[in-house]
Amino acid sequence: MSDLKFAFRQLLKNPGFTAAAVLVLALGIGLNTAMFSGFYALVFNPRPFPAPDRVVQLYSQDKKEPAKFRAFSYPAYRELRERRDLFTGVLAQALAFVAVGEDTEARRAFSAVVSANYFEVLGVPLLRGRGFTADEESPGADLPVVIVSHFFWRNSGSNPNLVGSTLRINGRLFTIVGITPQKFTGANATIGPEFYFPL
């Protein structure tokens, strides 16, 4: 007990040292907390869809450079999707950036190009609207439809009539057909796309 009293008196005698020590401890603890929070979000945070332990990601390995992985072709994806003996469901996604808005007012936004069954396979019902149809996914269909994130919907004033309205993306008008649920960040646990387009 006398050691604690002595330490406390010493701290009171040297306020500059005390302030520096408290500042160093606060910065160290704050930085440690921030790093752990980021690590937790990446590694331990549950995925925003049911049964994340049943979801796997598949990549194609490059024969010329075995250390590199590449995306599947659309025919390879369709072949995997038909293999009901291997998987209960197969979806496809590719990530990209798009320009949203009118010419000089356009901003870059993170997006995903996904298969029509994307939300169905993940077991995620849309907050509003519908998912993509098989026709919208067909190669060459080029139908300008988009599903927007809850984040985009909220930042647009939570407009109840957003589904059915149009939005200029990459210089083209797209019809909004759906809105994702609030905490859905896509198949990835980190940054969720703002927009989803059919393959």
C-alpha positions as CSV (number, residue, x, y, z in Angstrom):
1,M,0.0,0.0,0.0
2,S,2.8,2.4,0.8
3,D,4.3,1.8,-2.7
4,L,1.0,2.9,-4.3
5,K,1.0,6.1,-2.1
6,F,4.6,6.8,-3.1
7,A,3.8,6.3,-6.8
8,F,0.8,8.5,-6.6
9,R,2.7,11.3,-4.8
10,Q,5.5,11.1,-7.4
11,L,2.9,11.5,-10.2
12,L,1.4,14.6,-8.5
13,K,4.9,16.1,-8.1
14,N,5.7,15.8,-11.8
15,P,2.5,16.8,-13.7
16,G,4.4,17.0,-17.1
17,F,5.6,13.5,-16.8
18,T,2.1,12.4,-15.7
19,A,0.5,14.1,-18.7
20,A,3.0,12.5,-21.1
21,A,2.5,9.0,-19.6
22,V,-1.3,9.3,-19.7
23,L,-1.1,10.6,-23.4
24,V,1.2,7.7,-24.4
25,L,-1.1,5.1,-22.7
26,A,-4.2,6.7,-24.3
27,L,-2.7,6.6,-27.8
28,G,-1.5,3.1,-27.4
29,I,-4.8,1.7,-26.1
30,G,-6.7,3.7,-28.7
31,L,-4.6,2.4,-31.5
32,N,-4.8,-1.2,-30.2
33,T,-8.5,-0.9,-30.0
34,A,-8.8,0.4,-33.5
35,M,-6.6,-2.3,-34.9
36,F,-8.5,-5.0,-33.1
37,S,-11.8,-3.6,-34.3
38,G,-10.6,-3.8,-37.9
39,F,-9.2,-7.3,-37.4
40,Y,-12.5,-8.4,-35.8
41,A,-14.5,-7.0,-38.7
42,L,-12.4,-8.8,-41.2
43,V,-12.0,-12.2,-39.5
44,F,-14.6,-12.8,-36.8
45,N,-17.5,-10.7,-37.8
46,P,-20.4,-12.9,-39.0
47,R,-21.2,-12.6,-42.7
48,P,-24.4,-10.7,-43.4
49,F,-26.3,-13.7,-44.6
50,P,-27.6,-17.0,-43.2
51,A,-25.3,-20.1,-42.9
52,P,-21.9,-18.4,-43.8
53,D,-20.1,-21.6,-42.7
54,R,-21.7,-23.3,-45.8
55,V,-20.3,-20.7,-48.3
56,V,-17.1,-21.2,-50.1
57,Q,-15.3,-19.2,-52.8
58,L,-13.9,-20.8,-55.9
59,Y,-11.1,-19.5,-58.1
60,S,-9.5,-20.8,-61.2
61,Q,-5.7,-21.3,-61.0
62,D,-3.6,-20.0,-63.9
63,K,-1.5,-22.9,-65.4
64,K,1.3,-20.6,-66.6
65,E,1.5,-18.8,-63.2
66,P,0.3,-21.2,-60.5
67,A,0.6,-18.6,-57.8
68,K,-2.1,-16.5,-59.5
69,F,-5.8,-17.0,-59.6
70,R,-8.2,-15.8,-62.2
71,A,-12.0,-15.5,-62.6
72,F,-14.1,-18.2,-64.1
73,S,-15.6,-17.8,-67.6
74,Y,-19.4,-17.6,-67.8
75,P,-19.6,-21.1,-69.4
76,A,-17.5,-22.6,-66.6
77,Y,-19.7,-20.9,-64.0
78,R,-22.8,-22.3,-65.7
79,E,-21.3,-25.8,-65.7
80,L,-20.5,-25.5,-62.0
81,R,-24.0,-24.2,-61.3
82,E,-25.5,-27.3,-63.0
83,R,-23.5,-29.7,-60.7
84,R,-26.2,-30.3,-58.1
85,D,-24.1,-33.2,-56.7
86,L,-21.4,-30.8,-55.6
87,F,-23.1,-27.7,-54.4
88,T,-26.6,-26.7,-53.3
89,G,-26.2,-23.4,-55.1
90,V,-23.6,-21.6,-57.1
91,L,-23.5,-17.8,-57.7
92,A,-21.1,-15.6,-59.6
93,Q,-19.8,-12.1,-58.8
94,A,-17.2,-9.7,-60.1
95,L,-16.4,-6.4,-58.4
96,A,-16.0,-3.1,-60.3
97,F,-16.2,0.7,-60.0
98,V,-18.9,2.7,-61.8
99,A,-19.6,6.4,-62.4
100,V,-22.9,7.4,-60.9
101,G,-24.7,10.7,-61.7
102,E,-24.7,13.3,-64.5
103,D,-21.5,14.1,-66.4
104,T,-19.6,16.6,-64.3
105,E,-21.5,15.6,-61.1
106,A,-20.7,11.9,-61.5
107,R,-18.9,10.1,-58.6
108,R,-17.2,6.7,-58.4
109,A,-19.0,4.0,-56.6
110,F,-18.1,0.4,-55.7
111,S,-20.4,-2.2,-57.4
112,A,-20.8,-5.9,-58.1
113,V,-21.8,-7.7,-61.2
114,V,-23.7,-10.8,-60.0
115,S,-25.6,-13.8,-61.3
116,A,-29.4,-13.7,-61.2
117,N,-29.5,-16.2,-58.3
118,Y,-27.1,-14.2,-56.1
119,F,-29.5,-13.1,-53.4
120,E,-31.4,-16.4,-53.5
121,V,-28.2,-18.5,-53.0
122,L,-27.1,-16.3,-50.1
123,G,-30.5,-16.6,-48.6
124,V,-31.0,-12.8,-48.4
125,P,-34.4,-11.4,-49.2
126,L,-34.4,-7.9,-50.6
127,L,-35.9,-5.1,-48.5
128,R,-37.9,-3.8,-51.5
129,G,-38.4,-4.8,-55.1
130,R,-37.1,-8.0,-56.8
131,G,-33.9,-9.8,-57.7
132,F,-32.6,-10.2,-61.2
133,T,-34.4,-12.6,-63.7
134,A,-32.7,-15.2,-65.8
135,D,-33.4,-13.1,-68.9
136,E,-31.5,-10.2,-67.4
137,E,-28.5,-12.4,-66.8
138,S,-28.4,-13.9,-70.3
139,P,-25.3,-13.2,-72.3
140,G,-25.9,-10.2,-74.6
141,A,-29.2,-9.2,-72.9
142,D,-27.7,-5.9,-71.8
143,L,-30.9,-4.9,-69.9
144,P,-30.2,-1.7,-67.8
145,V,-31.5,-2.8,-64.4
146,V,-29.8,-2.3,-61.0
147,I,-30.3,-3.3,-57.4
148,V,-29.2,-0.6,-54.9
149,S,-27.8,-1.0,-51.4
150,H,-29.7,0.1,-48.3
151,F,-26.9,2.6,-47.8
152,F,-27.7,4.3,-51.2
153,W,-31.5,4.2,-50.4
154,R,-31.0,5.8,-47.0
155,N,-28.7,8.5,-48.5
156,S,-31.4,9.1,-51.1
157,G,-33.8,10.1,-48.4
158,S,-35.3,6.6,-47.9
159,N,-37.6,7.3,-50.9
160,P,-40.4,4.7,-50.8
161,N,-40.8,5.1,-54.6
162,L,-37.1,4.5,-55.4
163,V,-37.9,1.1,-56.9
164,G,-39.0,1.7,-60.5
165,S,-37.1,5.0,-60.8
166,T,-34.1,5.5,-63.0
167,L,-30.5,6.4,-62.2
168,R,-27.6,7.4,-64.6
169,I,-24.7,5.0,-64.3
170,N,-21.7,5.1,-66.6
171,G,-23.7,7.5,-68.8
172,R,-26.7,5.2,-69.2
173,L,-30.1,5.2,-67.5
174,F,-30.7,2.1,-65.3
175,T,-34.0,1.2,-63.7
176,I,-33.8,0.4,-60.0
177,V,-35.5,-3.0,-59.4
178,G,-34.6,-3.7,-55.8
179,I,-33.0,-2.5,-52.5
180,T,-30.8,-4.7,-50.3
181,P,-31.5,-5.2,-46.6
182,Q,-29.8,-2.8,-44.1
183,K,-26.7,-4.7,-43.0
184,F,-26.0,-6.6,-46.2
185,T,-22.5,-6.1,-47.5
186,G,-22.5,-8.7,-50.3
187,A,-20.7,-12.0,-50.3
188,N,-17.6,-10.2,-48.9
189,A,-17.5,-9.2,-45.2
190,T,-15.7,-6.0,-45.6
191,I,-16.9,-3.3,-48.0
192,G,-20.4,-3.7,-49.4
193,P,-21.1,-2.7,-53.0
194,E,-23.5,0.3,-53.5
195,F,-24.9,-1.2,-56.7
196,Y,-25.5,-4.7,-58.1
197,F,-25.8,-5.4,-61.8
198,P,-26.8,-8.6,-63.6
199,L,-24.0,-10.6,-65.4
